[in-house]
Amino acid sequence: MNIPKVSICIPTRNRKELLSGCLKSIFEQSTDAFEIVIIDGNSSDGTKEMIFELQKKYLNITYIFQETHNGIARDVVNSIVNSNGDYCWMLSDDDRLDKNALSEASLYLSKNKELSGISVSYDFFDKSMTYRIKSMRPSRNKIQSKAIKFNSIEDTFEEIGHHLGFLSGQILKRDEATKVINNCDLTPFLNPWIIINLIGLVLKNNPNWAYLNLPLVLYRSGNDSFLSNGVYKRQLITHEVLRGTYLNFFHKDSKTFKILMSSLVNIRMPRALAVIKANKLPMKELYLIFKLYIKHYSLFIGFWLKVFPIFLVPGFIINLVRWVYNSLKIIHSWKK
């Protein structure tokens, strides 16, 4: 059986320590059929020097330092363009791979060569990667099997559409991705959800995709780089830009788009809003978020039943529940 070569594509900028942990998890893999492609968006924190030292020991690192910061979307595209593997595993610089991630993914891909790519599951951790956190499931429905295949763009997005935005959980067949990059004008798609756009464009050409129900990625929560511009602007990325991204592929009256919006409201928004309230967001900014939600979701019953009540709960109560939960998790980790 021919095991495919995987290019692990990592965009990074000024996150040297996080990138170091990410790379360590890759070097500890149980297979060596991989290369690492790092696109550096003009880091000034010693990342370049760290990679130069690693390249003396590991010959499978391609490092491209860019004199200008081009943004995450272009860096994702550039990482694929500069890769040489059969598949491109897109990896955020602050996440890590499970020790058997590459061997598990490569084995599955070697048996399913018709696929244009796969999405994989994850374990959710706190910001310090100390303890696991209960996470939202990646799929709309509970999946019991090890893997599930899709043969249309609609089926893929309806089941795992929101998970497609999790960069570290996506592995694309390189030939399919480069075909899109070389033949399409990507300008309208270069936004923070570039990975969803790329997958959507790939699925238009080859609609065979799969979800591998194995936690192959260790996801670091509470470390969202898009929050640097404020919570409200981050919410705009989720509820304006993401909405526009889905509309690139589905009409607003289509079944698929309605399912995507409904699952966003009923599954993801309650948790996200609870975190926002716990972090004591100023009332003015919270009001802007409320107006944003009303604009897009006021016709959804789930909004009024699951999201709106959270606006009414005092932040200190949510914080208390959060503190108790985190304390119990830490105690549990000590017992282990």
BELMOJO-V813759 format. One record per residue. RES is the residue in one letter. NEAR is the number of other ideal C-beta (glycine too) atoms within 10 Angstrom. Layout:
res:near
RES:NEAR
RES:NEAR
This chain:
res:near
M:5
N:8
I:14
P:18
K:17
V:25
S:25
I:28
C:32
I:26
P:25
T:25
R:21
N:17
R:18
K:17
E:13
L:18
L:23
S:14
G:16
C:25
L:24
K:11
S:17
I:20
F:15
E:11
Q:19
S:10
T:15
D:11
A:16
F:20
E:18
I:25
V:25
I:27
I:25
D:21
G:21
N:14
S:20
S:9
D:13
G:11
T:24
K:16
E:11
M:17
I:23
F:12
E:10
L:16
Q:15
K:8
K:8
Y:15
L:7
N:17
I:19
T:17
Y:19
I:14
F:14
Q:15
E:7
T:8
H:14
N:17
G:15
I:23
A:19
R:18
D:22
V:24
V:24
N:19
S:24
I:21
V:17
N:15
S:24
N:12
G:19
D:19
Y:25
C:27
W:30
M:25
L:29
S:23
D:26
D:21
D:23
R:24
L:25
D:20
K:14
N:14
A:25
L:22
S:16
E:18
A:23
S:22
L:15
Y:18
L:21
S:13
K:10
N:14
K:11
E:10
L:21
S:22
G:26
I:24
S:24
V:27
S:21
Y:20
D:14
F:15
F:19
D:17
K:11
S:9
M:17
T:11
Y:16
R:16
I:15
K:8
S:15
M:14
R:13
P:20
S:19
R:19
N:11
K:7
I:16
Q:7
S:8
K:11
A:15
I:18
K:15
F:20
N:15
S:13
I:22
E:19
D:16
T:27
F:26
E:21
E:21
I:26
G:27
H:21
H:22
L:25
G:18
F:21
L:22
S:25
G:27
Q:25
I:28
L:27
K:23
R:22
D:11
E:22
A:25
T:16
K:16
V:23
I:16
N:9
N:10
C:15
D:6
L:17
T:6
P:10
F:19
L:16
N:17
P:19
W:25
I:23
I:21
I:25
N:23
L:27
I:29
G:22
L:21
V:21
L:25
K:13
N:13
N:17
P:15
N:19
W:27
A:23
Y:24
L:20
N:18
L:17
P:18
L:23
V:25
L:21
Y:22
R:22
S:14
G:12
N:17
D:12
S:15
F:16
L:13
S:8
N:11
G:13
V:19
Y:18
K:14
R:19
Q:20
L:17
I:17
T:19
H:19
E:14
V:13
L:21
R:16
G:11
T:23
Y:21
L:13
N:14
F:20
F:20
H:9
K:10
D:7
S:14
K:11
T:19
F:20
K:14
I:17
L:22
M:20
S:16
S:20
L:22
V:22
N:17
I:15
R:14
M:22
P:19
R:14
A:18
L:24
A:18
V:15
I:21
K:22
A:18
N:14
K:12
L:19
P:10
M:8
K:8
E:15
L:18
Y:13
L:18
I:21
F:14
K:10
L:16
Y:20
I:12
K:10
H:15
Y:20
S:10
L:10
F:19
I:11
G:18
F:19
W:13
L:12
K:17
V:21
F:17
P:11
I:16
F:14
L:7
V:14
P:9
G:15
F:11
I:11
I:19
N:15
L:12
V:13
R:15
W:11
V:10
Y:11
N:14
S:10
L:11
K:16
I:11
I:10
H:11
S:12
W:8
K:5
K:5
